[in-house]
Amino acid sequence: MRTVLMVAEKPSLAQSIAKILSKGSCNSRKGLNGACSVHEYMGSFRGQAVRFKMTSVCGKYNNWDKVDPAELFSKAPTEKKEANPKLNMVKFLQVEGKGCDMVVLWLDCDKEGENICFEVLDAVQPMMNKPYGKEQTVFRAKFSSITDTDICNAMNRLGEPNRNEALSTPTLGFCVERHDKIQSFKPEAYWVIQAKVFKGKESPVTLDWDRVRVFDREVGQMFVNIAKTSREARVESVSKKEKAKQRPQALNTVEMLRVASSALGMGPQHTMQIAERLYTQGYISYPRTETTHYPENFDLKGTLRQQANNPFWADSTTISFSIGSENFSCSGKTLISAGFTEVMPWQGITDEESLPSCEKGDCFTVDEVKLLEKQTNPPDYLTESELITLMEKHGIGTDASIPVHINNICQRNYVTVESGHAELVLPTIRSAVEKQLNLIAQGKANFHQVLQHTLDIFKRKFHYFVDSIAGMDELMEVSFSPIAATGKPLSRCGKCHRFMKYIQAKPSRLHCSHCDETYSLPQNGAIKLYKELRCIGCNECTHPTCQHSLNALGIGQCVECESGVLVFDPTSGPKWKMACNKCNVVVHFFEQAHKVAVAADSCESCEASLVAVDFNKARSPLPGDETQHTGCVFCDPIFQDLVELKHATMRHPMHRGGQARRQGGRGRGRGRRGGGGRGNPKKPKDKMAALAAYFV
């Protein structure tokens, strides 16, 4: 019996498709990588009985190592690597494809999905059985939703994958352009006339001035005085027009992102995540689509019969008034039939849009006429909905990549969502590249020629940018201060143990100038000391996994106090030292050494931690050309002359007479390896026990 391997893009899709095609009779097992399942069932394919195996991919290929970016434009060959080698995705596909006769590709029906088809084939085809003659063995399923009808139709109309399909930060350029307009905007004062009229006991109606506005106050006041000569507003005309608001169309990806942003306040990335989940659960069709057309198998006539009388109808009314010699007007709507707005009331007519009934020649009483001063306003910052519209208008990105572009500039703190060479970020270049990709997909352009032309453009721009970095830094320094010169010290860095600075300016963050590391903080909040509580110093903390804790840096028991431990300070070089965590004893040692570190082993004589020292070659006390030595700072004769104890009243017992051993088993104090004297418990050997001891 022949075997047909079917591959979907996600494990959840593979399970849903297998259940539909097998009518719920498939058997499932885990694949060798543990991440993907294989669903098996018996069925018919192309007129013969076969065994189906349905599985999926998980994660994507394509990764690159860090190299000089300039080399990527010309020298670097394209390599494909597994993004997550632990998944063994290639091996998994090869194992499942071994001995199969045909493969059906159920990857998502977009440009990226088409590309993944060929990545799957690269892994599967070498392991498949040889075909009979010119028999077709590779099939492509085209589907738009996870419904029984759509999946079955896709299975009955299998095609072939299209190798011409092309994969789909100018986004930031739109935001910067709008920001520049806001910063350079100069407001200008203007004046408008506002009139309110009423009839009988009805609420006053606000009228719009036909002249709209004037930029001279005296001229505006003159028109107000003219209007105030009359206490009546005469209706000059009433025009009514019946209008219909068309029912909403099916949403393509861009329209879905726009509606979700403007109506629901959801960001594009979040919207796509929710849409993907609804798609895999069978509630909506495939979310990454550029069309609003319904699939061929959609019951259009049946749906139209249900919706035949559902447009939203209303009368649009405009009333013109004259007050004195000045003309005013107002507009409103009167509902005739609610239509689809019965189930979508947020798109219906509000009470504020209704007007009082009147006819030509009717008179209204003037309630007030006044002159209002206003100012021209700068454009608002772009909403996500407007940014999506601009990207679509200029051909930036695809329906699938638009959320990724917007999410990237947000994550990198270039922009925040709140209730450089210009040519590189302007939409022209990216739009031109997108058009060339579409021509490749249509077979009208040569892939290699377009690739070489595009790489050449960006290579020249990259070199120009690199050559101009110094000038760019000078330009930035005029307006911005270095991040290291701002902020105030807040807490120590977990890597170098030096103080990091808290930068309050948005986006708030912590910056370590020594490591040149910046850490994001929760936004829109204040950083305050909680209940005046502070973490104990690292020289007293016994956390077993911290490289700066007492467990890692404690060397031995203090020579003066009963409970203190001498703790090494790794940031003190080149004047290295250790200090007691309870009293004022400070021990200086190994001045000008290149590197000093606490070793993992302990001294056999006094149980103090050994210290590894890398000396300066010119000042090394070691014989010959040796520069590295590990020993006990209390017992090792090489180290004894290099240790200077300050603020102490007595020498360490191990230094008395040069060879005397420590009396009374003083040990190495609290929390150090081996424990030792004065009844201190020994440090737990394994890390989990140390964690348990720390938290208990």
N, C-alpha and C positions, 0 to 999 in steps of 0.2 A: 504493500500500500504506500502511495506517495504521501509526502509530508509538505504542508504549506506553512511557512513561518510568516507571521504578521507582527509588525512592529509599530507601536504608537509612541507619542512623544512624552507621555507621563504615565506612571503606574496606575493612577486612578482612571485615566482614559482607557487604558488597555483592559482593565477590569470591566468597565461599563460596556465597551464594544463587544468583548467576549460574551458577556451575559446576554446582550441583544441578539448576536448572531447564533449563539448556541441555544437560545430560548431558555436560558437559566440552567443548562445541563452540563456546564463545563466543570472540570476538576482543576484545582489550583495547587501550585507548589512554589516554594521559594527558589529563586535562582542562586547560582553559586556565589554571587556578590552580596546576597542578603538584602539588597535594596529593591530589586525588581522581582516580580512574581511572573510565573508562566502559567497560562490558562489553556488547558487542552480539551479538545472535544472532537468527535467524529462528525463529518458532514460531506457535502458534495461541492466540488469545484470544477467548473468547466466540463460538466457531464461525467465526472468520475468520482468515486468515493476516495476521500483523502482524510488524513489526520491533520487538524489545525493546531498550531501552537501560537498563542497570542502573548506577546510580551511588550516591553517598552524600553526606551533609553531613560537615563536619569542623569541630569547634569549635562554640560556641554564640553566639547573639546576646545582647542585653540588657546594656547597660552604662550608667553615668550619670557625669556630670561632678561635680566637687566643688562643692557649694552648701551654704547654711545648712540643716542637717537639718530645722529647723522648717518650712521652706517645702515640704518633700517631703510633708508631711501634707495640704496643702490646695491650694497654688497650682501645684505642678509637674505638668505633664501627663506621661503615660507615653510614653517614646520608646524605640524599638528601634534599636540600632546594632550593627554587627558588632563582636564582641569583638576580632577580628584583621583589620583592613581589608586587610592584605597578601594574605590568602587569596582576596579577591574572591569570597566564597561566593555572594552574591546574584547577581552578574553571571554566575557560572558556572552557577547553576541556571537563570537566564533564557536563557542561550545553549543549554543542553541541552534546555530545555523548549519552545523556539521550534519551532513546526510540529508538536508532538506532539498526539495526539488524546485520549489518556487517561493518567492517572497512577495508579500503585499505590504506596502508602506502606508501606514495610517498616520504619518506625521502631520502636524498642523498645516492648514492650507494657506500659508503665507510665504513670503520670500525666504525667511529664515528657515522655515520648516522644509522648504524645497532643498535648501543647502544641506540640512541634516540628513535628508534622504540619501545623498551620495556619501556622507560620512558613514552611515549605516551600511551601505552597499560595499564600501571599501573593506569593512570588517567581515561581512557575511559571505560575499560572493566567492572568495577563494575556498571556502569550506563547503560549498554546496555541490550536489551531484551535477555531473555534466548533462546539459540539455540534449534532447533528441533532435538532431538536425538544427533547424532554425526556430525551434519552439521558443515562444516568449516565456521567460521565467521571472521577470521583474514587473510588478504592477504597482500603480499608484492610485490610492483611494482619495476622491475629492468629496469632502463633506463640510457642512457648515454648522451642524448642531448635533448633539448626542441624543437623538430621538430614534425610536424604532424605524420610522419611515425613512428618515434621512440616511441612517446607517445602512439599511437594507438596499436602498437605491444606490448608494455609493458602491456597495459590494457587487451590484449587478452591472455597474457602468465603470469598471476599472479602466484606467488609462496607463500612461507611462510618466515617470518623473521628467521634469523639464530642466535640463542642465543650464539653460540660458537665464534662469531666474537669478536676479541679483540680490545680494543682501542689502537690506536697507541700511563752532560752538558759538555758532551764530545766535543761538537762543539767548545767550548772555548779552549779545550785542543789542537786541531789542530793549532789554531792561536798562542797559547803560544809556542808550539813546534817549529813552524816556526820562531817566534820571537827569541827564544833561539839560533837557528842556525844562525840567522843573527847577533846577538850580539857576539857570540863566533867565528865568521868567521874571519880568517886572510888572507888577499889577498896575492897572489903570482904572481910575474911578469913572463911573458912568451913572446915569439917573434914569429911572423908569417911573411911569405913572401907574399907580394901582387904584382901581375903582371897584367899589362894591355896591351892588344894587339888590333890591328885594321887591317882591310883589306880595301884598297882603301879609299873611302871617308865615309865609315860607321863609326858609333860611336864606341869608344873603348869598349872592353868587359873585365870585371874584372874576373880573373881566381883564382880558389882556389888551394892552394898548397896541393899536395897529402900527404905530411908528416904532415900536419895540423899545428903543432906548436912544438917549442923546448923551454926548460927552461934555456938554456945557450945562452947568447948573442953572444959570440964568435963563437959558433957552427952555429948560425943563420947567422952571417955575412959571414962565410965561404960558406954557400950555396948560399947566395946572389952573392958573387963573382963568383961562378961557373955559375950561371944563366946569369950573365952579360957578359960572354964570347961570347954569341951569340946574334945577333940582330934580329934573326928570331925565330918565334914559329912555329913548324911543327905540323900539325894535324896527330896524330897517329891513331886515330879511331873515327868513328862517329856511335853511336848506337841510333836507333830510335825504339820506342815501342808505339804501339797504346794503349791508356788507356781511360777508361770511368769513370766519376765521377757519382756515383749513385744518382738518384733523392732523395730529402729529404723524410724521412719517417714521418708518423704521430708521433706527439710528445706525450710522456707520461709526467707526471708532472715534474719529475726531469729534463728531457731533455728540457722542456719548460722553467724552471727556469734558466738552464744553458745558453740557447740561449739568453734569454731576458737579462741576466746579461752581457754576452760577446759582444753581437751584439747591444743591445739597451741601455745598461748602466742602466737598471732598477733593483732595489733590489728585492729579493724574495718576501718580504711582499707586495710591490707595485704591483709586477707581479700577485700575487694571487688575489689581490683586483680587478685588471683590468680583469683578466680571469673570476672571479665570475660574474662580470657585463656582460661580453660578453656571458657567459653561460646562465644567466637568460634572456637575450634578444634574445637567440636562434641562435647566430652567431657561437658558437663553442660547442663541446660536453663537457661532465662533466670534469672539469679540474683536479680533484683529482683522477688520475688513474695510475696504475702501469703497464699497458699494452700498446703496440702499435698496437694491433689487432683491426681490424675494427669490428663493430657490425654485427650480423648475417643478419640484414635487409639492410646492406649497398649494394648499386648497384656497386659491384666490377668490373663486366665485362664491364659495360658501362663506368666506369671511366678509366679502362685499355685501352679501345678502343681509348679514347681521348688522353691518355698519351703514346701510343705505341711507338712513335718515339721520345721520349723526353729525353733520357739520354744525358749527356754532354760528347762529345767525343773530344779527343785531342791527338796529338803526343807528347810524352815525349822524348826529345833529350838530350844525353850526349856526349860532345866532349872532347877528351883527347888530350893534347898538350905536347910537349917536348921543353924545352928551355935549351940548353946546355944538361946536363945530369939529369936535374931536371924535374919532371913530374907535370903537372897542369891539371885542368879540369874545365868545366863549364856545367851547366845544365839549361834547359829551356823547354818551352812548346809552341806548335803551335796549334792554334785552328782549328779543323776540322768542328765540328757542335756545335752550341751554346746550343741547347737543352733547358733545364729548366732555364739556366742562362740568357736567353732572358728576363725573367720576374724576375729573381733574379740576377741582374748583379754583386752584391757584392760578389757572389761566383764564378764569372768567372775568366778568365785569364787576368792579367794586361799586359800592354805594356812592363814592365820591365822583364817579363819572356820569351820574344821572343829572339831567337838567330839568327845570320846571317847564311845564307845557305853556306855550305862548304862540301868538300869530303876529304877522306883520302889522305894525301900527299900534301894538300894545305899548303901554307906558309902565316903566318900573321906577320906583323911588330910589334916588341916589342916597346911599348910606354914607359913603365917604369917598373923597378923592384926595390922594396924597402923593407926594414925591418921595421916592425911595432912592437912597444912595447905595450903590453896590460897587464891587470891584471885580475886574476880570480875574479869573482863577487860573493857575497853572494846570496842566493836565494831571490827573491822578496817576499814581504809580500803576503799572499794569496789573490787572487781575490775572489769575491763572487762565481764566476763560479767554481774555483778550490776547494773552500770549499764545495760546493754542491757535486762535484765529489768525494771528500774524504769521505763525510758523506754517500754517496750511496755505495761506495766501502766497507766501514767498517760496513755497516748495521746500521747506526745511524739514528734514526727517520724514519718516513714514508714519503711518498710523500706529505702528507698534513701537517706534523709537521716540516719538514725541514725549511720552511720560518719562522715559529714561533721561533725555536731554534736560528736562525741567528738574527732575530729581537730582541730577548731577550738580547743577549750579546751586541748588539749595544745600546739598550735603557738603559742598566745598566752601560754604559760607560766602559765596559771591553775592547771593541775594538772600533775603529772608521773606517768608510768606507771612504777611500781617493783614486782622479784621480791619604790547598789543598794537597791532597795526589794524587800522580801520577796515582794510579790505578783507582781512582774515575773518572778522566777525560780522561783516555785513552779509546780508542774505545772498548776494550775487554769486559768490564762489560756491557755497554749499548747494544753492539751487541749481547751478550749472552742472555740478557733479551728479546730483540726483537725476537730472534730465539725461545725462550721458548713461547712467546706470539703466534707466528705463529703455533707452535705445538698444543697449546690449541685450536686455531681456526680450526685446522685440526682434532681435536678430539684425538690426539695422546699423550696428556699430561693432567694430572689432574690439574685443576685450583687452588684448595686449596693447593696442594703440592708445586706448583711453587710459589704461593703467599707467603707461609710461608718461603720457602727457600730464596726467594729474600729479604723479609723483614728482615730476620735474618742477611743476609750479610750486608745490609745497616745500620741496627741497631748497629752492632758491629763497623762499620766504623764511624758512627755518634758519638758514645761514645769515640772512639779513637781521633776523631777530637776535640771534646769538651775538653778532657783531655789535648790536646796538644796546646790549644789556646795561653797559656802563651809563650810557645816556639816559636810559629808562630809570636806573637807580637815582641819578641826579634829579630827574624830574619828580620822582616819588618823594625824595627827601625834602623837597620844598613844601609839600603839603602834609607829609606824614612823619611821625617820629618812629625810630626803630622800636620794635616790640620789646626789646630787652631794656629800653630806657623808660618804659611806662609801667604802671601798676605798682602794687605794694606787696611786700613779702607776706605769704599766707601760710604755706606748709612746705614740708621738705619733699624733694623729688624721690621717688621710689628707686631710681637708678643710681644717681650720684650722691644722694643725701644732702644736697644743697637746697637752699630755700627757692621755691618757685614763686613767681609773681602773679597776683590776681589782677587781671585786666578787666575793668568794669564795663568799658565801652563795648557796645554790641558788635559782634556776638561775644558775650563774656566767656573768658577762658583762663586757664592756668598755663604759664610759660616758664620753662626752665632754660635759662640762657646758657648754662654749661653744656647740657645735652642737646640744646636747640630743638626741644620737643614742646609741642603745644597740645593741650588737652581740652576738649570741649566740655562745657558745663551746661546744666539745664538752664534754658533761657527764661526770660520774663520773671525772674525771681531775685531775691536778695540773699547773699551769703552772710550768715551770722553765726556767732558762737552759740551752740546749743546748750542752754542752761548753765553757761559758764563752765562747761565740761571740756577738758583737754585730754588728749591721748597721752599716756605716760611716755617718757622719753625712750628712744630706741635702745639706749644703753640699759634699760630696765625691763624692756618688753621681752617675753620668752616665746613669742610666736615661732613655731618650728620651721616655717617656710620662708621667713623674711631674711634677706641677706644682710640687713642692718641690725638685726636683733641681738640681744645678749647671747642667745644660743649660738650665733654665727661668729660674733666678734669678741666675746669674753675670753680672756687669756688665763687669769688666775686670781686668787683671793688677794684682797688689798693687804698691804704690809702694815697699815695702821689701824683701820677700823675692823670691827668684828664681823660685819655683815656685807661689806662692800666687795665688788668685783672689779678688777682692772679690765677696762674695755678698750680695745683698739679703735682708733679714729682713722678710718681709711681716707678721709678728706684732708688730713693734716700735712701730707707730703709737700715739699721734701723734708720738712722738719717733723718727722714722724713721731707720734706719741700715743700713749695709752693713759687713761685717766680712771680714777675710781668713780663708780656711779653713786657713792654715798658720801664721800668726804672730798677734801681738796687735794688729794695726792695726785700728782701728774708725773709720769715717767716718760722722758724723752729718750729716743734711741735711733740708731741707724741714720743719722743726718746725711742728707744728700744721696741716699740710696735711690735707685731707680724705682723699685717696687717693693712693697711690703704687704704680706697677706697672712692671715691666720690659716694654718694648715689643718688638715682633718685629724692628724694623729696627736697623741698626748705624750708628755714626758713620762718615762718609766719611773723616775725618781720622785717628782713632786706632783705629777698628774696635771700640770699646767699644759695648755695647748701649745703646740710647737708653732714657730713663726718662720715663714719662708721669706728670705730676703734676696733681692737681686741688687748687688752693690754697683756703684759707679766704678768702672774699670780703673780709673786713675786713683781712687781712694779705697780700693778693696783691701780688707785686712786678711784676705785668704791667700794662701801660698800659690805661687805660680801665676797663671793668668785666670784663675777661677774667679767668678763673680757671683755665683749662686750658692746659698747655704741654707739649710733648714735646721733649726735647733730650738732649745728652750732658753728664753731670755733670762731665766734665773739660774740654770744649771750649766749651760754650755760655756766653756772657757773662752771660746772665740767671741761670744757676745758680751761677756762680763764688762769689758772695758768700754763698750759702746753704749752702755745703759746709764742714764743720768736721772736720779730720782730727786724731785723737788717737793717742797712743802712737807717733807717727811721728817720724823724725829729719830728714826732708827732704820738701820739697813735690813734688807730682807735676810732671813735666816740662812738662805742658801749661799749668801755672799760672805758669811763669817768663816774666815780661815780658808776660803777658796774651795774646800771639798766637803764642808759640813752638809749634812742632809737636813731637810725640813723636819722639825720636831712636832709631835702631836698630831700629825696627819691633817694639817690645816686645809689640804685639798685646794680646789680652785674656785670655791665660792658657789653661789647659787646658779643653777641652770646650766653648768658646763658639763662637758663630756666626762664621764667617770665619777662625777659627784665627789666623794671623798670625805674629808674630816668634818667634825662638829655635827655628825648625824644628818647631814644634808642628803636627801634621796638622790639616787643616781638618775641621770637623764634617760628617759625611755629610749630603747634602741631604735625601734622603727618609727617612721614618720607619722603613721596613723595613731599610734599610741601617744606620740608627742602632741598631736592635734587634740586628742581627747583630753589629755592632761591640761592643755592650755585653756580649752573652753570650759572645763569643769572647774 
